[in-house]
Amino acid sequence: MKPQASTTRDCYATALRKASRRLTALYDDVLAPAGLRSTQYAILGELVDGEPITINELARTLVLDRSGLGHSLRPLQRDGLIRLDKDATDRRSVNVTLTEEGQRRFEQARALWRSAQDRVATALGTPVAEQLRDQLNEIAEDDRLTSQS
């Protein structure tokens, strides 16, 4: 039996948040043996090329506010997976760099992450999963959908 339409069921943001919670729980469970949560894995993934990136750039890339990102960076720094350093040319900026231990942990988690990706692709079908991912990336990058628009 199909649920009756409601304001929350018709809401794009609510549907997206519900799906996000479901997928986040899956990825968090799958990544747990590596000692990472999905948000932490995403951060390490942005740093894996070895180049330092400022906190502000990283926040923009991940579509996070700076304070939320700071909250996620603290345990990564505490565990020695990232390093935070003042920028040599702009002392107001802080660079985030992946450490050797961070690289090792990311590589350990990559196979786990791949298994979560495979589960999603199997559940939805690969073409649908890829189309969904691509559409979500477009939404994340669409400046017309910011609160400042």
N, C-alpha and C positions, 0 to 999 in steps of 0.2 A: 504494500500500500504506500503510495506516494504521500510524503508529508504535505500538509496544507501550506500554501504560500504564506509567508509572514514578512514583516519588515526586515527582520534580521536575516531570514533565509534569502531574501532578494538583495541584500546588501553585499556589494563587491568586497568591501574591506572585511566584513565579518567572514565571508566565505574564504577569503585569502588567509585570514588569521587562523581559522580553524584548520585549513589544510597545512598551513605553516607549522602549527603546533604538532600535528600528526607526523609530518616529515621530520621535524626537529627531534621529536622523541625517538623516531627510528634511527636517525643518524647519531644522536647522542648515545643510544644503547649500543650501536655497532662500533662506535669509536671508543667506548669506555675502556676496553683492554689496553689501548694506547695511552690512557690517562688524559684524553682530550674530549672536549665537547665540540659540537659542530661549529659554534662561533669561533672557538680557538683554532680549529682546523682551518677555517676560512682565513683567519688572520695569518697563520703560518703559510698558507698557500699564496697569499699576496707577497710574502717576503722571500719565497723560496729561490728567487733568482739571485739572491745575495746582495742586491743593491739596497742601501738604506733608503727609507721613505719617511717623510715627516708624518707626525701624528695626524696633522690636518689632511694631508693627501690620502692617508690610509682611511681616515674617517669618510672622506668623500667617495673613495673607491668602494667601500663597503656599505655606503649609504647609512652611516651611523652618526649620531651626534658625538661630539668630542668627549663629553663626560661618560657616555655609555661605552665608548671605545676604551677610555681610560680604565674603567671598571674591568673590562675584559683583558686588558694588557697586564694588570697587576699580577695575577697568578702565573702568567707566562714568564714575566720577569723574575718573579720569586723562584720559579722552578728552573731558571737558567736557560729558557728556550729562546728568549729575545733579550736584546740589550737596548737600553734607552740612553742616548747621548745627545748633548747639546750640539746643534749644528755649528760647524766651524765658521761658516760665513754669516750666519744669522743666529745669534745667541738666544733669540726669543723662540726659535724653533727647536723641537726635539725630534731626532731621527730614531726610527725603530729599525733594528737589524736582527736578522735571524742568526742565532749562535750555532755552533757545530752540533750541540745537543738538540737544539730546535730542528735542525736539518734531519738528524737521526730520527727524532720522534715523528716528524712529518712523514718521512719515508716509511716508518713502521705503520703509521696510520693510513697511508695511501691505499694499501691493499684492503683494509677494513672499509674505507670510504668507497672503494670500487665495489665491494659487495653490497653496500647500501644502494649505490647507483643501479646496480644490476637488479636489486629487488624492486626498485621503483619502475625501472624499464619493463620488468616482467609483469608487474601488477597493472601497469597502464598500457603496455605495448610500447616498444621503442619509438615508433614515429610520434605517438601522442606525447610521450614523455619529453622527447626532444623539442617538439613544437611548444609544449607548455613551458619548458625551461627558456626557450627563446623569447616567448611572449612576456614572461616574467622579467627577463633581463631588459627587454624594451621598456616595460613599465618602470623598472628601477632607474632607468636612464632618462626618462621623459620629464623634462623640466616643467612641462605644462601641468604636471600633477603634483607640484610642490605647494606647500601652504602659502608661499610668497607669490604664486601666480595670480 
